[in-house]
Amino acid sequence: MLSLNLPFSIGYDLSGVVVEKGSDVLNFEIGDEVYARIPQHQMGIVAAQATVRTDEAAKIPVSISPDHRSRILTLA
């Protein structure tokens, strides 16, 4: 079981739009819709913006509705 120091922020599944990227990032562009699941030790994604490593994110297929985007990671 993951031990938590109180108070803490919840959440590690997210979906959103790329608004900034590093110069070394080649597989994402500004404006790409993405989803990600960050490692549990970084929990706290209940936020307006988050920094995510490229190996923790994927582009969202257009066939997935906005209502289902972040849920996919929990179910996968």
C-alpha positions in Angstrom: 0.0 0.0 0.0 1.2 3.5 -0.9 1.9 5.6 2.2 0.7 9.2 2.1 1.8 12.2 4.0 -1.2 14.4 4.8 -2.4 16.6 3.4 -1.8 15.5 -0.2 -3.2 16.0 -3.7 -4.9 13.2 -5.5 -4.8 12.0 -9.0 -2.3 10.6 -11.5 -4.4 10.1 -14.7 -4.8 13.2 -16.9 -5.7 14.3 -20.4 -5.1 17.7 -21.9 -3.5 19.7 -24.6 0.3 20.3 -25.1 0.9 24.0 -24.4 4.7 23.9 -24.1 7.4 21.4 -25.0 11.2 21.1 -24.6 13.5 21.4 -27.6 14.3 17.7 -27.4 10.7 16.6 -27.7 10.1 15.3 -31.2 7.0 13.1 -30.8 4.6 15.8 -29.6 3.6 19.3 -31.0 2.0 22.3 -29.3 -1.8 21.7 -29.6 -1.6 17.9 -29.5 -4.3 16.3 -27.3 -2.7 13.8 -25.0 -3.3 11.5 -22.0 -0.9 10.4 -19.4 -0.5 8.5 -16.2 2.3 9.8 -14.0 4.1 7.5 -11.5 2.4 7.1 -8.1 5.3 8.9 -6.3 4.4 12.0 -8.2 0.7 11.9 -7.4 -1.1 15.2 -7.5 -2.5 15.8 -11.0 -5.7 17.6 -9.8 -4.4 20.8 -11.4 -4.9 23.1 -14.3 -1.5 22.2 -15.8 1.1 19.5 -15.4 4.6 18.6 -16.6 4.8 15.1 -18.0 7.6 13.1 -19.4 7.2 12.0 -23.0 7.4 8.3 -22.0 4.4 8.8 -19.7 2.1 10.4 -22.4 0.4 9.4 -25.6 -1.5 11.2 -28.3 -5.3 10.7 -27.9 -6.9 8.9 -30.8 -9.7 11.0 -32.4 -12.0 8.1 -31.9 -12.0 8.5 -28.1 -14.6 10.9 -26.7 -13.5 13.6 -24.2 -15.6 11.8 -21.5 -13.5 8.7 -21.8 -10.0 10.0 -22.3 -8.5 9.9 -18.8 -10.5 6.8 -17.8 -8.7 4.7 -20.4 -5.5 4.8 -18.5 -7.1 3.5 -15.3 -8.8 0.7 -17.1 -5.8 -0.3 -19.3 
